[in-house]
Amino acid sequence: MDDAKTIITDHAVLRLLERGYGVDVEGLRRFMAERLARGIEVGAPKVVIGHMKYVLKAGQCVTVMEQPLWSKTPANKSRIDRHNRHKRRAYERRLRGE
C-alpha cells in the first residue's frame, strides 16, 4: 500500500472507533462539554485537566494535546525521563500481553 496515495479521512477514523470498537463518541462529546463549559463561558484560550490540554477558540474545543506533567526545565529533566521510561515500559508490557 502506497501511503502517499492512501487517504483516510478523520470521518472514517471516527466511524471506525464508533462502529468497530464501540467508542461512544456522543458520550465522549458530552463528557468533554461538561468539563470545558466553565472555560468556554469565561473565554479561556485553554483548559488543562490532568495531563490533557484542551485548546478553545470562539466557544469551541478545537484540539486536545497532552500536557507535560512537569515543566521541561533542566532541574526536572531526570523526573521527566523517568516518567517517559515508565510510560514506554508500560506500553511495551501491554504489547506483550503482560
C-alpha positions as CSV (number, residue, x, y, z in Angstrom):
1,M,0.0,0.0,0.0
2,D,1.4,3.4,-1.0
3,D,0.8,5.8,1.9
4,A,1.1,8.8,-0.3
5,K,-2.0,7.7,-2.3
6,T,-4.0,6.2,0.6
7,I,-6.1,8.9,2.2
8,I,-8.1,8.1,5.3
9,T,-10.4,10.9,6.5
10,D,-11.0,11.9,10.1
11,H,-14.6,11.0,9.5
12,A,-13.6,7.4,8.5
13,V,-11.4,7.0,11.6
14,L,-14.2,8.4,13.8
15,R,-16.7,5.9,12.4
16,L,-14.3,3.0,12.9
17,L,-13.8,4.0,16.5
18,E,-17.6,4.3,17.0
19,R,-18.9,1.3,15.0
20,G,-15.9,-1.0,15.0
21,Y,-14.6,-0.5,18.5
22,G,-17.7,0.6,20.4
23,V,-16.4,4.1,21.4
24,D,-19.4,6.2,22.5
25,V,-18.5,9.4,20.6
26,E,-21.5,11.3,21.7
27,G,-20.9,10.3,25.3
28,L,-17.3,11.4,25.0
29,R,-18.5,14.7,23.5
30,R,-20.9,15.3,26.5
31,F,-18.1,14.3,28.9
32,M,-15.8,16.9,27.4
33,A,-18.5,19.6,27.2
34,E,-19.3,19.2,30.9
35,R,-15.7,19.7,31.9
36,L,-15.0,22.5,29.5
37,A,-18.2,24.5,30.0
38,R,-16.7,27.0,32.5
39,G,-13.6,27.7,30.4
40,I,-15.7,28.3,27.4
41,E,-18.1,30.5,29.4
42,V,-15.2,32.8,30.6
43,G,-13.5,32.8,27.2
44,A,-10.4,30.9,28.3
45,P,-7.9,30.0,25.5
46,K,-7.2,26.6,27.1
47,V,-8.3,24.3,29.9
48,V,-5.9,21.9,31.5
49,I,-7.4,18.8,33.2
50,G,-5.0,16.3,34.4
51,H,-2.4,15.7,31.7
52,M,-4.5,16.9,28.8
53,K,-4.7,20.5,27.5
54,Y,-8.0,21.4,25.7
55,V,-7.5,24.4,23.2
56,L,-10.5,26.6,22.9
57,K,-11.4,29.1,20.2
58,A,-14.6,31.0,19.6
59,G,-16.5,28.9,22.1
60,Q,-15.4,25.6,20.7
61,C,-12.8,23.0,21.7
62,V,-10.6,22.8,18.6
63,T,-7.9,20.4,19.7
64,V,-6.6,18.3,22.6
65,M,-3.0,17.9,23.4
66,E,-1.0,16.0,26.0
67,Q,0.2,18.5,28.7
68,P,3.6,17.7,30.2
69,L,3.2,16.7,33.8
70,W,6.3,18.7,34.8
71,S,8.0,21.7,33.3
72,K,10.9,20.9,31.0
73,T,13.5,22.8,33.0
74,P,16.9,21.1,33.5
75,A,16.0,20.6,37.1
76,N,13.1,18.4,36.1
77,K,14.7,16.6,33.2
78,S,15.5,13.5,35.2
79,R,12.0,13.3,36.5
80,I,10.5,13.7,33.0
81,D,12.9,11.0,31.7
82,R,11.9,8.6,34.4
83,H,8.2,9.3,33.7
84,N,8.7,8.7,29.9
85,R,10.6,5.4,30.6
86,H,7.8,4.2,32.8
87,K,5.2,5.1,30.1
88,R,7.3,3.3,27.5
89,R,7.8,0.2,29.6
90,A,4.0,0.0,30.5
91,Y,3.2,0.3,26.7
92,E,5.7,-2.5,25.9
93,R,4.2,-4.7,28.6
94,R,0.7,-4.2,27.2
95,L,2.0,-5.1,23.7
96,R,3.5,-8.4,25.1
97,G,0.2,-9.1,26.8
98,E,1.6,-8.9,30.4
